[in-house]
Amino acid sequence: MNTLALSTHHAKVNDYYHSTALDYWVFWLNRKNLGIHFGYWDETIQTQHQSLLKLNEVLAKRATVKKEDRVLDAGCGYGGSLLWLADNVGCSGVGVSIVDFHTARARKNAKARKIDDRVQFMTQDFAATEFPDESFDVFWAIESVVHAPDKDKVVAEAYRLLRPGGRLIMAEYISEREAFDDEIKRKIREWQDAWAMPAFFTRGGISMPWRMLDFVISKYAT
């Protein structure tokens, strides 16, 4: 994607989150979870609020996030996951997003919780960050890579940023199949256009760039 096309896409992502900000605040997140994604439901979960926090817990356990780790939250939203990790695990980290008002609000949230000495939030493209090589132990992404037009580039950037033994953990939309009839394709395309999502991962498609870069795929979860 050329520079102009990428800039246009970034503007579309910003437009989506600006136009839906009130909807998320009224119907989805609250000031404790700050999540603007789908949650994780099991037999212990009774509310949407609980499910959003549960997803952080599940991913942190799967990625074995530790107190000494430095985490990059790629597509950080209002900072919910990174703030939860700092509060509950004790790690440090940086959240990045191309949506200015998300990172501005995330900085305020960190300051309000008095953990802004351990977490930072910056307006950057997580597929092309300004950080040096091997800056992080965990590359964390919840329903954000779906907005990236070049997903292989995101995987390559994660590989560049992670230290030896680092972990890439994602909760993401994955299409179970690639072939759909024309009507279903049209409806999916309308949804993707409305939410600024160029394409979904497929199970076969996600494995190739990971393996080319020597990532170890530990588990798919559905």
N, C-alpha and C positions, 0 to 999 in steps of 0.2 A: 504494500500500500504506500503510495507516494505521500509526501508531506502534506499537501493540500487535502487529500482524501482522509488522512489520519486526523488532521485538525477538524475537518467536518464531522468525523465520527465522534471525536471527543466532545464537540459541541452538542451532538445529539445525546450523548450520555448525560451531559450536564442538564440539558433540557428535560430529559426524562426525570431525573431526580429532583429538579426544581418543581416540576409540574405535579409530582406525587408526594412532595414533602409533607403536606398537611395530612394526606391520607395515611401515610405511615405513622405520623404522630398520634392521630386520632384512633386508628383501627389496629395498629400493629405493635409498635414498641412502647416502652415506658422508660423512665429515667434510670431504672435499675438495670435493665438488660441492654437497652440502646441498640437492639438488633433489628436490622432491616432485611432479614433473610428468613427462609423457612427454618423451623426448629427441628429438634430431634424428639420423636415421641416413642416412649416405651410404656410399660405397665405402671411406672411410677409417676408419670406425668399427667397432670390434671388440667393445666392451663397453657395458653400460648406463651405467656411470660416464662413459665417453667421450661417449656420446650426450647426457647431461645438460649437460656442459660445452660440447659442440658447439652446442647450441641457443642458449646465451648468445652464442657467437661469431657465429652466423648472424644473430641478431636485432640484435646490436650493429652489425654491418656494414650491415644493411639500414636501420637507424635512423640511421646515420652518427653514432654516439655519439662525442663528442670529450672530451678532457681537461678543457676548460673548461665542459662541460655540468653541469647539476644535474638529476639523474634522480629521478623518483618511481616507486618499485617498488610497484605497486598489487596488494596481495595477496602480500606478500613472503615468506611462509613463514618458513623459518629463516634467510633472508637470502642464500641462495646466489647469486642473480643479481646483486644489488647489490654484494656482496662481490667477486664475480668482476670486475664492471665497474670497481670501485675499484682492484683489484689489477692488472688487465690494460690498462685504458684510462687510469686515473688520475683519473676524474671523481669528483664528490661526489654525495650524494643522500640521500634519505629513503625508508625502506620502511614501509609501513603495512599493517595487517591487523586484522581484528576478533577474531582468535584471540590471546588474551593470552599463552599459553605460547609461541607462535611468536615474537612480538616480543621476549619476555624472552630466549629462547634466541638470537635473532639478535643482540641487544646483546652477549651473552657471546661469540658467535662473532666479532663485530667487534673486541671488546677483545682476544681471543686472537690475532687477526691484526695487532693494533696499527694498525688503521685507523679506530678509533672517533672520531677527530678529523675524519674526512671523511664518515662515514655515520652516520645515526641511524635508529632503529626505534621506531615509535609505534603504539599501539593506536587506530586510527581506521577509519572506513568510507570506503573509497576513492571511493564515490559521493557523499559529503558531507563533505569534509575541512574542516579548520580553517585551511588555508593561504590567504594572500592571493592575489588574482588575479595571473596571470603570474609564478608562483614557480618554474617548472621549464622546462627545455628539452626533456625527454623524459618521456612518460608510458608506462611499461613495464608490461605485464601478461601473465603466462604462466598460462593455464588458471585464472584467478581470476574473470574477469568472468562466467563460467558460473554462479557462485554468486550473482550479483546478480539480485534480482527485477525491477529496472527497468534494463535495459541502456541505454536512451536516456539515462537520468539519468547513467550512468557516462560516456558519450560527451560529454554536456554539461559534466560536471565536468572532464573532461580538457581540453576547449576553454577553460574558464575558467582553469585552472591553467597552461596552456602560454603561453609568451612568443611573440611574433611569430616565425614560422619554426620553431616547436616541432614535435616529432614524436610521434605516438601509434603505438606498436608493440604488437601483440598476437599471441600464439600461443594459439589458442582452438578449442574444439569448434565446428564448423560443420556443420549438417545439409545434405546435398546436395539434399534434397527435403523437402517439407512433408507430402505425402500418404503414409500408410502404412496397411496393413490393421490391423484391430482387434487382432490378436494381437501384432503388432510394436509397435503403440502401447502396449499393456499392458506389454510387456517394457521398452520405453524409459522409461515412466513409473516402473516399479519401480526401474530404475537411477538415474533422476534423483532420486527420493525418497530412496533409500539414500545418495546422495552429496551431498544438499542442493543440487541443481542445478535451479532452477525451470524453465529452458528453455534450449535451444540457440539460437545464432544460425542464421539461414539466409542464404544469399548475397544474396537480394533484401532481406531485412529489415535487414541490417547497413548497406546503402548509404544508406538514406534519412536517418537522423539525422546521418550524417557529412556528407552533401551539404547538408543544411539549415543546418549550421554552417560551411560553406565548407571542411571538411576535404577534402584531395585524397587519394583512394584510389590509392596507387601500385601495389599488387600484392596479389593473393591468392596464397597458396602452398598446395599440397596435398601 
